[in-house]
Amino acid sequence: MRTIFFKNKPVIICAKSIGGPKECAGDIGEFIDVKLKDDMLGEQTFEKAERQILYTAFSECLKSSGKTENDLDAILAGDLLDQIITATFATRNFKTGFLGLYNACATFTESLTLGSVLIDGGYMNNVMCGTSSHFSSAERQYRYPLELGCTRPPQSQWTVTGAGACILSNKGEGPKIVCSTVGRIVDFGVTDANNMGAAMAAAACDTLVTHFKETGLSPSDYDLIISGDLGTLGSRILKDLTWEKGWDIEAQHVDCGEMVYHIDEKDYQGGSGAGCSSMTFCSYFYKRLKEKKFKKILLMATGALLSSVSSQQGESIPGIAHAVSVEC
């Protein structure tokens, strides 16, 4: 049994998002809380800029919640950089517990799952969950330095420059997390480090099918089934794979990576990155839940578990996906 049903449903009492200039000019830009005009934020390196982006998301979320640092029991966060340096450095000024997480671009729903377990079990009262990514820091770690000017292949995605943070609490007003389905590692045999959507689609399908079987729910029980950053190609593969398993998600499925940018922007397959699902959820989807435009959604962030070392050694790219059910 991989689905956890929460008896004391954790409440998402607050959520805040921050996005770079390209993201704020996209289709969900009006819903992003902190809109950056410069993705460097006055810092000397891309990595320091990403650190500041996540710290800002944390700070704005805490401020908006009406709580103080002393009310927070822990921060659960992660990112894409080696040794999750963004999350650790962004959290070092907070005087609270820290659980550093890594499931690549699936880290946000991993943090929501573990945070919900801590709240539901009565171990903690308030936890903050968040993730971030930066196009330039991810490019030079996983692919090529921007200075080389390498041509991007058509199957590639554009790593989102942004972050999202939310606070889960044992009481308060807001959407509630009802259950969570923990993903398992599925390897589709993809070796192309640019083709993230194809690498993650099989894991997303496995998590979805498991969720439907263990909850007794069907796609029509949700207003939306939201994948993290499969992009255009990966979303098509996911819909095909789930249909072959007997589940038709065509009417409900949307993808954060497909939503982030305008269709005429040169981002090829859409957005990706650990900040893709968190920024999108903490802006557009959270606001729509609060307005009760959506009553029940399934958020499933997807991650490609590769490193620059594994890719250079010819390894395939395993995928992972965790899903959380959120109701207003």
DASUL-V91194 format. One record per helix or strand. SS is the DSSP state (H for helix, E for strand). FROM is the first residue (numbers start at 1). TO is the last residue. If there is no record, write none. Layout:
# DASUL-V91194
ss=SS from=FROM to=TO
ss=SS from=FROM to=TO
This chain:
# DASUL-V91194
ss=E from=3 to=5
ss=E from=11 to=19
ss=H from=21 to=24
ss=H from=29 to=31
ss=E from=34 to=35
ss=H from=46 to=65
ss=H from=69 to=71
ss=E from=74 to=78
ss=H from=82 to=91
ss=E from=97 to=100
ss=H from=104 to=120
ss=E from=126 to=133
ss=H from=135 to=142
ss=H from=146 to=148
ss=E from=158 to=159
ss=E from=162 to=169
ss=E from=176 to=181
ss=E from=186 to=187
ss=H from=196 to=215
ss=H from=219 to=221
ss=E from=224 to=227
ss=H from=231 to=244
ss=E from=253 to=255
ss=H from=256 to=260
ss=E from=271 to=272
ss=H from=274 to=290
ss=E from=296 to=305
ss=H from=308 to=312
ss=E from=318 to=327
